[in-house]
Amino acid sequence: MERGSERLVAGWRDGGFALDEELVERVLRISSQFDIDDWYIAGQPKPDLLRTSFAVKGVDALGPVVQDLVGALDGLGLGRAGGLRVFPRGIPADVFHVELQVGAR
């Protein structure tokens, strides 16, 4: 009979990872030039979730931001444990709400 704790450990091995300082610094460097709405890091004993959202003004600024964020996440092997969302605001869209999540809860 399998115990719940064994399932948790197996799930962590299959999809878990720890946030490293370099990744957090890269994401902060990319997002710090914008108005940050939310910044959240969680996980004990090791941080394994980063969630942030911020507003980017202008479509010309959005492309490089998305490219930089995808570059920061490249090679992490996140699978289902990561996501980047972009929501246009306004008609015509002049502000874009960017949400990034690394890790899963």
Biopython code that builds the backbone (N, CA, C, O; Angstrom):
import numpy as np
from Bio.PDB.StructureBuilder import StructureBuilder

atoms = [
    (1, "MET", "N", (0.842, -1.181, 0.000)),
    (1, "MET", "CA", (0.000, 0.000, 0.000)),
    (1, "MET", "C", (0.890, 1.248, 0.000)),
    (1, "MET", "O", (1.825, 1.365, 0.792)),
    (2, "GLU", "N", (0.574, 2.170, -0.904)),
    (2, "GLU", "CA", (1.352, 3.402, -1.022)),
    (2, "GLU", "C", (0.835, 4.441, -0.031)),
    (2, "GLU", "O", (-0.372, 4.620, 0.135)),
    (3, "ARG", "N", (1.761, 5.107, 0.611)),
    (3, "ARG", "CA", (1.400, 6.163, 1.562)),
    (3, "ARG", "C", (1.343, 7.506, 0.842)),
    (3, "ARG", "O", (1.968, 7.698, -0.201)),
    (4, "GLY", "N", (0.576, 8.434, 1.425)),
    (4, "GLY", "CA", (0.455, 9.771, 0.844)),
    (4, "GLY", "C", (1.781, 10.492, 0.758)),
    (4, "GLY", "O", (2.046, 11.195, -0.217)),
    (5, "SER", "N", (2.626, 10.325, 1.780)),
    (5, "SER", "CA", (3.924, 10.999, 1.769)),
    (5, "SER", "C", (4.796, 10.478, 0.632)),
    (5, "SER", "O", (5.583, 11.232, 0.059)),
    (6, "GLU", "N", (4.662, 9.195, 0.303)),
    (6, "GLU", "CA", (5.421, 8.648, -0.817)),
    (6, "GLU", "C", (4.965, 9.271, -2.134)),
    (6, "GLU", "O", (5.776, 9.523, -3.026)),
    (7, "ARG", "N", (3.674, 9.514, -2.245)),
    (7, "ARG", "CA", (3.147, 10.180, -3.437)),
    (7, "ARG", "C", (3.669, 11.611, -3.548)),
    (7, "ARG", "O", (4.029, 12.067, -4.633)),
    (8, "LEU", "N", (3.707, 12.309, -2.421)),
    (8, "LEU", "CA", (4.213, 13.686, -2.428)),
    (8, "LEU", "C", (5.673, 13.724, -2.867)),
    (8, "LEU", "O", (6.059, 14.561, -3.682)),
    (9, "VAL", "N", (6.472, 12.828, -2.331)),
    (9, "VAL", "CA", (7.888, 12.793, -2.694)),
    (9, "VAL", "C", (8.044, 12.446, -4.172)),
    (9, "VAL", "O", (8.868, 13.041, -4.868)),
    (10, "ALA", "N", (7.259, 11.492, -4.649)),
    (10, "ALA", "CA", (7.329, 11.126, -6.068)),
    (10, "ALA", "C", (6.923, 12.306, -6.947)),
    (10, "ALA", "O", (7.549, 12.552, -7.978)),
    (11, "GLY", "N", (5.887, 13.034, -6.552)),
    (11, "GLY", "CA", (5.467, 14.217, -7.301)),
    (11, "GLY", "C", (6.535, 15.289, -7.318)),
    (11, "GLY", "O", (6.738, 15.950, -8.336)),
    (12, "TRP", "N", (7.217, 15.466, -6.203)),
    (12, "TRP", "CA", (8.290, 16.452, -6.138)),
    (12, "TRP", "C", (9.438, 16.038, -7.053)),
    (12, "TRP", "O", (10.001, 16.872, -7.763)),
    (13, "ARG", "N", (9.784, 14.761, -7.040)),
    (13, "ARG", "CA", (10.875, 14.284, -7.897)),
    (13, "ARG", "C", (10.536, 14.445, -9.373)),
    (13, "ARG", "O", (11.405, 14.758, -10.187)),
    (14, "ASP", "N", (9.277, 14.231, -9.710)),
    (14, "ASP", "CA", (8.863, 14.315, -11.107)),
    (14, "ASP", "C", (8.767, 15.746, -11.614)),
    (14, "ASP", "O", (9.029, 15.998, -12.791)),
    (15, "GLY", "N", (8.404, 16.670, -10.767)),
    (15, "GLY", "CA", (8.194, 18.028, -11.252)),
    (15, "GLY", "C", (8.774, 19.108, -10.376)),
    (15, "GLY", "O", (8.689, 20.288, -10.714)),
    (16, "GLY", "N", (9.357, 18.737, -9.267)),
    (16, "GLY", "CA", (9.842, 19.742, -8.327)),
    (16, "GLY", "C", (11.237, 20.227, -8.663)),
    (16, "GLY", "O", (12.021, 19.527, -9.305)),
    (17, "PHE", "N", (11.523, 21.396, -8.231)),
    (17, "PHE", "CA", (12.841, 21.975, -8.394)),
    (17, "PHE", "C", (12.932, 23.120, -7.401)),
    (17, "PHE", "O", (11.923, 23.547, -6.842)),
    (18, "ALA", "N", (14.111, 23.601, -7.190)),
    (18, "ALA", "CA", (14.305, 24.743, -6.303)),
    (18, "ALA", "C", (14.615, 25.975, -7.140)),
    (18, "ALA", "O", (15.335, 25.903, -8.135)),
    (19, "LEU", "N", (14.063, 27.095, -6.721)),
    (19, "LEU", "CA", (14.426, 28.356, -7.368)),
    (19, "LEU", "C", (15.857, 28.673, -6.991)),
    (19, "LEU", "O", (16.238, 28.547, -5.827)),
    (20, "ASP", "N", (16.636, 29.076, -7.945)),
    (20, "ASP", "CA", (17.978, 29.500, -7.602)),
    (20, "ASP", "C", (18.055, 31.023, -7.651)),
    (20, "ASP", "O", (17.233, 31.689, -8.282)),
    (21, "GLU", "N", (19.048, 31.543, -6.979)),
    (21, "GLU", "CA", (19.200, 32.992, -6.843)),
    (21, "GLU", "C", (19.363, 33.672, -8.198)),
    (21, "GLU", "O", (18.857, 34.774, -8.408)),
    (22, "GLU", "N", (20.063, 33.022, -9.107)),
    (22, "GLU", "CA", (20.297, 33.609, -10.430)),
    (22, "GLU", "C", (18.988, 33.823, -11.190)),
    (22, "GLU", "O", (18.797, 34.867, -11.813)),
    (23, "LEU", "N", (18.088, 32.840, -11.141)),
    (23, "LEU", "CA", (16.802, 32.974, -11.823)),
    (23, "LEU", "C", (15.988, 34.116, -11.230)),
    (23, "LEU", "O", (15.427, 34.926, -11.968)),
    (24, "VAL", "N", (15.920, 34.188, -9.910)),
    (24, "VAL", "CA", (15.155, 35.251, -9.249)),
    (24, "VAL", "C", (15.735, 36.612, -9.610)),
    (24, "VAL", "O", (14.985, 37.547, -9.889)),
    (25, "GLU", "N", (17.056, 36.736, -9.610)),
    (25, "GLU", "CA", (17.692, 38.009, -9.963)),
    (25, "GLU", "C", (17.422, 38.388, -11.416)),
    (25, "GLU", "O", (17.201, 39.564, -11.708)),
    (26, "ARG", "N", (17.434, 37.423, -12.331)),
    (26, "ARG", "CA", (17.157, 37.718, -13.749)),
    (26, "ARG", "C", (15.731, 38.211, -13.933)),
    (26, "ARG", "O", (15.496, 39.193, -14.637)),
    (27, "VAL", "N", (14.774, 37.530, -13.298)),
    (27, "VAL", "CA", (13.373, 37.945, -13.416)),
    (27, "VAL", "C", (13.183, 39.323, -12.796)),
    (27, "VAL", "O", (12.470, 40.156, -13.355)),
    (28, "LEU", "N", (13.804, 39.572, -11.662)),
    (28, "LEU", "CA", (13.688, 40.883, -11.022)),
    (28, "LEU", "C", (14.311, 41.970, -11.887)),
    (28, "LEU", "O", (13.760, 43.065, -11.997)),
    (29, "ARG", "N", (15.446, 41.682, -12.498)),
    (29, "ARG", "CA", (16.109, 42.662, -13.365)),
    (29, "ARG", "C", (15.220, 43.007, -14.568)),
    (29, "ARG", "O", (15.137, 44.168, -14.967)),
    (30, "ILE", "N", (14.563, 42.004, -15.137)),
    (30, "ILE", "CA", (13.681, 42.227, -16.286)),
    (30, "ILE", "C", (12.455, 43.034, -15.886)),
    (30, "ILE", "O", (12.062, 43.962, -16.593)),
    (31, "SER", "N", (11.847, 42.685, -14.754)),
    (31, "SER", "CA", (10.572, 43.298, -14.367)),
    (31, "SER", "C", (10.716, 44.601, -13.590)),
    (31, "SER", "O", (9.740, 45.339, -13.460)),
    (32, "SER", "N", (11.893, 44.903, -13.073)),
    (32, "SER", "CA", (12.043, 46.063, -12.191)),
    (32, "SER", "C", (11.861, 47.403, -12.897)),
    (32, "SER", "O", (11.644, 48.418, -12.235)),
    (33, "GLN", "N", (11.944, 47.428, -14.212)),
    (33, "GLN", "CA", (11.761, 48.688, -14.933)),
    (33, "GLN", "C", (10.284, 49.039, -15.110)),
    (33, "GLN", "O", (9.952, 50.090, -15.659)),
    (34, "PHE", "N", (9.397, 48.152, -14.642)),
    (34, "PHE", "CA", (7.954, 48.357, -14.785)),
    (34, "PHE", "C", (7.297, 48.444, -13.413)),
    (34, "PHE", "O", (7.937, 48.190, -12.393)),
    (35, "ASP", "N", (6.016, 48.805, -13.394)),
    (35, "ASP", "CA", (5.257, 48.849, -12.152)),
    (35, "ASP", "C", (4.894, 47.424, -11.751)),
    (35, "ASP", "O", (4.033, 46.803, -12.374)),
    (36, "ILE", "N", (5.549, 46.901, -10.711)),
    (36, "ILE", "CA", (5.304, 45.532, -10.265)),
    (36, "ILE", "C", (4.051, 45.518, -9.401)),
    (36, "ILE", "O", (3.977, 46.207, -8.384)),
    (37, "ASP", "N", (3.061, 44.720, -9.820)),
    (37, "ASP", "CA", (1.811, 44.599, -9.071)),
    (37, "ASP", "C", (1.930, 43.573, -7.956)),
    (37, "ASP", "O", (1.356, 43.749, -6.882)),
    (38, "ASP", "N", (2.676, 42.498, -8.208)),
    (38, "ASP", "CA", (2.730, 41.388, -7.264)),
    (38, "ASP", "C", (4.078, 40.698, -7.393)),
    (38, "ASP", "O", (4.607, 40.549, -8.494)),
    (39, "TRP", "N", (4.631, 40.278, -6.263)),
    (39, "TRP", "CA", (5.884, 39.525, -6.239)),
    (39, "TRP", "C", (5.787, 38.578, -5.062)),
    (39, "TRP", "O", (5.681, 39.024, -3.920)),
    (40, "TYR", "N", (5.821, 37.270, -5.319)),
    (40, "TYR", "CA", (5.590, 36.288, -4.272)),
    (40, "TYR", "C", (6.528, 35.106, -4.465)),
    (40, "TYR", "O", (6.588, 34.519, -5.546)),
    (41, "ILE", "N", (7.259, 34.761, -3.409)),
    (41, "ILE", "CA", (8.127, 33.586, -3.404)),
    (41, "ILE", "C", (7.713, 32.728, -2.220)),
    (41, "ILE", "O", (7.536, 33.236, -1.113)),
    (42, "ALA", "N", (7.555, 31.419, -2.450)),
    (42, "ALA", "CA", (7.124, 30.530, -1.373)),
    (42, "ALA", "C", (7.843, 29.196, -1.477)),
    (42, "ALA", "O", (8.390, 28.838, -2.520)),
    (43, "GLY", "N", (7.825, 28.478, -0.374)),
    (43, "GLY", "CA", (8.370, 27.128, -0.330)),
    (43, "GLY", "C", (9.240, 26.910, 0.884)),
    (43, "GLY", "O", (10.094, 27.738, 1.202)),
    (44, "GLN", "N", (9.028, 25.802, 1.563)),
    (44, "GLN", "CA", (9.830, 25.427, 2.716)),
    (44, "GLN", "C", (10.225, 23.969, 2.564)),
    (44, "GLN", "O", (9.350, 23.181, 2.206)),
    (45, "PRO", "N", (11.404, 23.548, 2.791)),
    (45, "PRO", "CA", (12.533, 24.342, 3.267)),
    (45, "PRO", "C", (13.255, 25.094, 2.156)),
    (45, "PRO", "O", (14.112, 25.932, 2.436)),
    (46, "LYS", "N", (12.919, 24.807, 0.889)),
    (46, "LYS", "CA", (13.579, 25.523, -0.199)),
    (46, "LYS", "C", (12.525, 26.221, -1.053)),
    (46, "LYS", "O", (11.480, 25.632, -1.328)),
    (47, "PRO", "N", (12.766, 27.440, -1.474)),
    (47, "PRO", "CA", (11.793, 28.138, -2.326)),
    (47, "PRO", "C", (11.590, 27.385, -3.640)),
    (47, "PRO", "O", (12.550, 27.042, -4.329)),
    (48, "ASP", "N", (10.326, 27.135, -3.970)),
    (48, "ASP", "CA", (10.025, 26.409, -5.198)),
    (48, "ASP", "C", (8.895, 27.047, -5.993)),
    (48, "ASP", "O", (8.382, 26.447, -6.938)),
    (49, "LEU", "N", (8.506, 28.257, -5.616)),
    (49, "LEU", "CA", (7.451, 28.963, -6.342)),
    (49, "LEU", "C", (7.787, 30.444, -6.418)),
    (49, "LEU", "O", (8.083, 31.075, -5.403)),
    (50, "LEU", "N", (7.739, 30.984, -7.606)),
    (50, "LEU", "CA", (7.879, 32.424, -7.837)),
    (50, "LEU", "C", (6.697, 32.845, -8.685)),
    (50, "LEU", "O", (6.438, 32.264, -9.738)),
    (51, "ARG", "N", (5.981, 33.859, -8.222)),
    (51, "ARG", "CA", (4.860, 34.400, -8.988)),
    (51, "ARG", "C", (4.985, 35.917, -8.963)),
    (51, "ARG", "O", (5.156, 36.524, -7.905)),
    (52, "THR", "N", (4.900, 36.513, -10.131)),
    (52, "THR", "CA", (4.975, 37.963, -10.221)),
    (52, "THR", "C", (4.066, 38.453, -11.337)),
    (52, "THR", "O", (3.761, 37.721, -12.278)),
    (53, "SER", "N", (3.643, 39.694, -11.216)),
    (53, "SER", "CA", (2.875, 40.326, -12.289)),
    (53, "SER", "C", (3.246, 41.797, -12.332)),
    (53, "SER", "O", (3.536, 42.417, -11.309)),
    (54, "PHE", "N", (3.230, 42.336, -13.537)),
    (54, "PHE", "CA", (3.592, 43.740, -13.720)),
    (54, "PHE", "C", (2.984, 44.251, -15.010)),
    (54, "PHE", "O", (2.564, 43.473, -15.867)),
    (55, "ALA", "N", (2.943, 45.562, -15.138)),
    (55, "ALA", "CA", (2.344, 46.217, -16.302)),
    (55, "ALA", "C", (3.440, 46.740, -17.223)),
    (55, "ALA", "O", (4.408, 47.356, -16.779)),
    (56, "VAL", "N", (3.264, 46.481, -18.512)),
    (56, "VAL", "CA", (4.186, 46.971, -19.535)),
    (56, "VAL", "C", (3.412, 47.935, -20.422)),
    (56, "VAL", "O", (2.361, 47.586, -20.959)),
    (57, "LYS", "N", (3.933, 49.145, -20.574)),
    (57, "LYS", "CA", (3.257, 50.158, -21.388)),
    (57, "LYS", "C", (3.811, 50.133, -22.805)),
    (57, "LYS", "O", (5.005, 50.338, -23.024)),
    (58, "GLY", "N", (2.930, 49.881, -23.758)),
    (58, "GLY", "CA", (3.302, 49.925, -25.168)),
    (58, "GLY", "C", (3.688, 48.576, -25.734)),
    (58, "GLY", "O", (4.415, 47.802, -25.112)),
    (59, "VAL", "N", (3.185, 48.312, -26.928)),
    (59, "VAL", "CA", (3.468, 47.039, -27.587)),
    (59, "VAL", "C", (4.942, 46.927, -27.970)),
    (59, "VAL", "O", (5.473, 45.819, -28.049)),
    (60, "ASP", "N", (5.605, 48.051, -28.207)),
    (60, "ASP", "CA", (7.024, 48.020, -28.561)),
    (60, "ASP", "C", (7.886, 47.521, -27.406)),
    (60, "ASP", "O", (8.919, 46.891, -27.633)),
    (61, "ALA", "N", (7.475, 47.794, -26.179)),
    (61, "ALA", "CA", (8.222, 47.331, -25.009)),
    (61, "ALA", "C", (7.891, 45.884, -24.656)),
    (61, "ALA", "O", (8.699, 45.198, -24.030)),
    (62, "LEU", "N", (6.710, 45.416, -25.052)),
    (62, "LEU", "CA", (6.256, 44.081, -24.664)),
    (62, "LEU", "C", (7.096, 42.966, -25.285)),
    (62, "LEU", "O", (7.463, 42.018, -24.590)),
    (63, "GLY", "N", (7.403, 43.061, -26.565)),
    (63, "GLY", "CA", (8.155, 42.005, -27.249)),
    (63, "GLY", "C", (9.473, 41.667, -26.573)),
    (63, "GLY", "O", (9.721, 40.499, -26.273)),
    (64, "PRO", "N", (10.327, 42.658, -26.325)),
    (64, "PRO", "CA", (11.594, 42.360, -25.656)),
    (64, "PRO", "C", (11.419, 41.787, -24.247)),
    (64, "PRO", "O", (12.217, 40.954, -23.818)),
    (65, "VAL", "N", (10.383, 42.227, -23.525)),
    (65, "VAL", "CA", (10.150, 41.709, -22.173)),
    (65, "VAL", "C", (9.813, 40.218, -22.230)),
    (65, "VAL", "O", (10.374, 39.420, -21.480)),
    (66, "VAL", "N", (8.897, 39.851, -23.122)),
    (66, "VAL", "CA", (8.520, 38.441, -23.255)),
    (66, "VAL", "C", (9.725, 37.616, -23.691)),
    (66, "VAL", "O", (9.951, 36.522, -23.174)),
    (67, "GLN", "N", (10.489, 38.133, -24.631)),
    (67, "GLN", "CA", (11.679, 37.422, -25.100)),
    (67, "GLN", "C", (12.685, 37.227, -23.960)),
    (67, "GLN", "O", (13.261, 36.147, -23.826)),
    (68, "ASP", "N", (12.899, 38.248, -23.150)),
    (68, "ASP", "CA", (13.830, 38.142, -22.023)),
    (68, "ASP", "C", (13.341, 37.141, -20.981)),
    (68, "ASP", "O", (14.135, 36.366, -20.447)),
    (69, "LEU", "N", (12.036, 37.150, -20.686)),
    (69, "LEU", "CA", (11.491, 36.214, -19.700)),
    (69, "LEU", "C", (11.591, 34.772, -20.192)),
    (69, "LEU", "O", (11.961, 33.878, -19.430)),
    (70, "VAL", "N", (11.265, 34.547, -21.455)),
    (70, "VAL", "CA", (11.383, 33.196, -22.013)),
    (70, "VAL", "C", (12.844, 32.754, -21.986)),
    (70, "VAL", "O", (13.131, 31.592, -21.698)),
    (71, "GLY", "N", (13.760, 33.658, -22.278)),
    (71, "GLY", "CA", (15.181, 33.336, -22.202)),
    (71, "GLY", "C", (15.624, 32.989, -20.791)),
    (71, "GLY", "O", (16.458, 32.104, -20.600)),
    (72, "ALA", "N", (15.069, 33.682, -19.795)),
    (72, "ALA", "CA", (15.414, 33.398, -18.402)),
    (72, "ALA", "C", (14.921, 32.018, -17.983)),
    (72, "ALA", "O", (15.557, 31.351, -17.167)),
    (73, "LEU", "N", (13.794, 31.593, -18.537)),
    (73, "LEU", "CA", (13.214, 30.300, -18.171)),
    (73, "LEU", "C", (13.746, 29.150, -19.013)),
    (73, "LEU", "O", (13.562, 27.986, -18.659)),
    (74, "ASP", "N", (14.401, 29.463, -20.115)),
    (74, "ASP", "CA", (14.875, 28.437, -21.043)),
    (74, "ASP", "C", (15.826, 27.465, -20.352)),
    (74, "ASP", "O", (16.742, 27.870, -19.636)),
    (75, "GLY", "N", (15.595, 26.194, -20.579)),
    (75, "GLY", "CA", (16.487, 25.177, -20.039)),
    (75, "GLY", "C", (16.162, 24.706, -18.640)),
    (75, "GLY", "O", (16.866, 23.850, -18.105)),
    (76, "LEU", "N", (15.112, 25.241, -18.026)),
    (76, "LEU", "CA", (14.766, 24.814, -16.675)),
    (76, "LEU", "C", (14.025, 23.486, -16.652)),
    (76, "LEU", "O", (13.939, 22.846, -15.603)),
    (77, "GLY", "N", (13.491, 23.064, -17.782)),
    (77, "GLY", "CA", (12.741, 21.823, -17.814)),
    (77, "GLY", "C", (11.495, 21.885, -16.959)),
    (77, "GLY", "O", (11.187, 20.940, -16.232)),
    (78, "LEU", "N", (10.780, 22.985, -17.040)),
    (78, "LEU", "CA", (9.644, 23.194, -16.151)),
    (78, "LEU", "C", (8.445, 22.321, -16.479)),
    (78, "LEU", "O", (7.698, 21.935, -15.579)),
    (79, "GLY", "N", (8.252, 22.007, -17.741)),
    (79, "GLY", "CA", (7.059, 21.250, -18.100)),
    (79, "GLY", "C", (5.806, 21.975, -17.667)),
    (79, "GLY", "O", (5.548, 23.095, -18.108)),
    (80, "ARG", "N", (5.035, 21.352, -16.818)),
    (80, "ARG", "CA", (3.772, 21.943, -16.382)),
    (80, "ARG", "C", (3.952, 22.970, -15.270)),
    (80, "ARG", "O", (2.981, 23.583, -14.827)),
    (81, "ALA", "N", (5.172, 23.157, -14.824)),
    (81, "ALA", "CA", (5.398, 23.977, -13.641)),
    (81, "ALA", "C", (5.759, 25.423, -13.950)),
    (81, "ALA", "O", (6.343, 26.095, -13.100)),
    (82, "GLY", "N", (5.438, 25.916, -15.117)),
    (82, "GLY", "CA", (5.748, 27.299, -15.410)),
    (82, "GLY", "C", (4.728, 27.893, -16.344)),
    (82, "GLY", "O", (4.041, 27.177, -17.071)),
    (83, "GLY", "N", (4.633, 29.198, -16.323)),
    (83, "GLY", "CA", (3.690, 29.830, -17.223)),
    (83, "GLY", "C", (3.938, 31.314, -17.345)),
    (83, "GLY", "O", (4.357, 31.975, -16.396)),
    (84, "LEU", "N", (3.671, 31.825, -18.533)),
    (84, "LEU", "CA", (3.777, 33.245, -18.823)),
    (84, "LEU", "C", (2.490, 33.645, -19.528)),
    (84, "LEU", "O", (2.129, 33.070, -20.555)),
    (85, "ARG", "N", (1.804, 34.630, -18.973)),
    (85, "ARG", "CA", (0.548, 35.107, -19.556)),
    (85, "ARG", "C", (0.652, 36.600, -19.817)),
    (85, "ARG", "O", (1.262, 37.346, -19.051)),
    (86, "VAL", "N", (0.044, 37.011, -20.913)),
    (86, "VAL", "CA", (0.003, 38.429, -21.270)),
    (86, "VAL", "C", (-1.446, 38.794, -21.561)),
    (86, "VAL", "O", (-2.100, 38.167, -22.394)),
    (87, "PHE", "N", (-1.939, 39.815, -20.865)),
    (87, "PHE", "CA", (-3.308, 40.282, -21.046)),
    (87, "PHE", "C", (-3.292, 41.730, -21.528)),
    (87, "PHE", "O", (-2.743, 42.593, -20.842)),
    (88, "PRO", "N", (-3.880, 42.020, -22.690)),
    (88, "PRO", "CA", (-3.968, 43.410, -23.151)),
    (88, "PRO", "C", (-4.998, 44.172, -22.333)),
    (88, "PRO", "O", (-6.023, 43.620, -21.932)),
    (89, "ARG", "N", (-4.716, 45.439, -22.094)),
    (89, "ARG", "CA", (-5.644, 46.301, -21.362)),
    (89, "ARG", "C", (-5.940, 47.528, -22.210)),
    (89, "ARG", "O", (-5.027, 48.173, -22.726)),
    (90, "GLY", "N", (-7.197, 47.839, -22.346)),
    (90, "GLY", "CA", (-7.597, 49.029, -23.085)),
    (90, "GLY", "C", (-7.929, 48.733, -24.535)),
    (90, "GLY", "O", (-7.563, 47.691, -25.080)),
    (91, "ILE", "N", (-8.633, 49.677, -25.145)),
    (91, "ILE", "CA", (-8.975, 49.591, -26.567)),
    (91, "ILE", "C", (-8.585, 50.917, -27.196)),
    (91, "ILE", "O", (-9.226, 51.924, -26.897)),
    (92, "PRO", "N", (-7.587, 50.976, -28.037)),
    (92, "PRO", "CA", (-6.674, 49.888, -28.373)),
    (92, "PRO", "C", (-5.759, 49.577, -27.185)),
    (92, "PRO", "O", (-5.566, 50.411, -26.300)),
    (93, "ALA", "N", (-5.209, 48.385, -27.181)),
    (93, "ALA", "CA", (-4.363, 47.955, -26.061)),
    (93, "ALA", "C", (-3.097, 48.803, -26.007)),
    (93, "ALA", "O", (-2.288, 48.797, -26.934)),
    (94, "ASP", "N", (-2.940, 49.529, -24.910)),
    (94, "ASP", "CA", (-1.737, 50.341, -24.735)),
    (94, "ASP", "C", (-0.953, 49.926, -23.490)),
    (94, "ASP", "O", (0.192, 50.339, -23.306)),
    (95, "VAL", "N", (-1.573, 49.108, -22.638)),
    (95, "VAL", "CA", (-0.902, 48.560, -21.459)),
    (95, "VAL", "C", (-1.129, 47.051, -21.472)),
    (95, "VAL", "O", (-2.222, 46.579, -21.787)),
    (96, "PHE", "N", (-0.089, 46.304, -21.129)),
    (96, "PHE", "CA", (-0.179, 44.848, -21.109)),
    (96, "PHE", "C", (0.176, 44.346, -19.717)),
    (96, "PHE", "O", (1.222, 44.691, -19.168)),
    (97, "HIS", "N", (-0.698, 43.535, -19.158)),
    (97, "HIS", "CA", (-0.490, 42.933, -17.845)),
    (97, "HIS", "C", (0.235, 41.602, -18.061)),
    (97, "HIS", "O", (-0.296, 40.705, -18.715)),
    (98, "VAL", "N", (1.435, 41.477, -17.517)),
    (98, "VAL", "CA", (2.256, 40.282, -17.686)),
    (98, "VAL", "C", (2.274, 39.515, -16.368)),
    (98, "VAL", "O", (2.578, 40.081, -15.318)),
    (99, "GLU", "N", (1.950, 38.233, -16.426)),
    (99, "GLU", "CA", (1.992, 37.358, -15.255)),
    (99, "GLU", "C", (2.980, 36.228, -15.525)),
    (99, "GLU", "O", (2.954, 35.599, -16.582)),
    (100, "LEU", "N", (3.845, 35.986, -14.555)),
    (100, "LEU", "CA", (4.828, 34.917, -14.665)),
    (100, "LEU", "C", (4.731, 34.033, -13.435)),
    (100, "LEU", "O", (4.685, 34.529, -12.310)),
    (101, "GLN", "N", (4.701, 32.726, -13.647)),
    (101, "GLN", "CA", (4.762, 31.783, -12.537)),
    (101, "GLN", "C", (5.804, 30.732, -12.858)),
    (101, "GLN", "O", (5.796, 30.137, -13.935)),
    (102, "VAL", "N", (6.701, 30.512, -11.910)),
    (102, "VAL", "CA", (7.705, 29.464, -12.009)),
    (102, "VAL", "C", (7.504, 28.571, -10.798)),
    (102, "VAL", "O", (7.652, 29.019, -9.661)),
    (103, "GLY", "N", (7.170, 27.321, -11.035)),
    (103, "GLY", "CA", (6.857, 26.388, -9.962)),
    (103, "GLY", "C", (5.371, 26.123, -9.940)),
    (103, "GLY", "O", (4.604, 26.784, -10.641)),
    (104, "ALA", "N", (4.965, 25.167, -9.145)),
    (104, "ALA", "CA", (3.550, 24.796, -9.098)),
    (104, "ALA", "C", (3.117, 24.604, -7.659)),
    (104, "ALA", "O", (3.895, 24.160, -6.813)),
    (105, "ARG", "N", (1.889, 24.937, -7.397)),
    (105, "ARG", "CA", (1.302, 24.751, -6.065)),
    (105, "ARG", "C", (0.037, 23.990, -6.190)),
    (105, "ARG", "O", (-0.624, 23.721, -5.187)),
]
sb = StructureBuilder()
sb.init_structure("model")
sb.init_model(0)
sb.init_chain("A")
sb.init_seg("    ")
for serial, (resi, resn, name, xyz) in enumerate(atoms, 1):
    if name == "N":
        sb.init_residue(resn, " ", resi, " ")
    sb.init_atom(name, np.array(xyz, "f"), 0.0, 1.0, " ", f" {name:<3s}", serial, name[0])
structure = sb.get_structure()
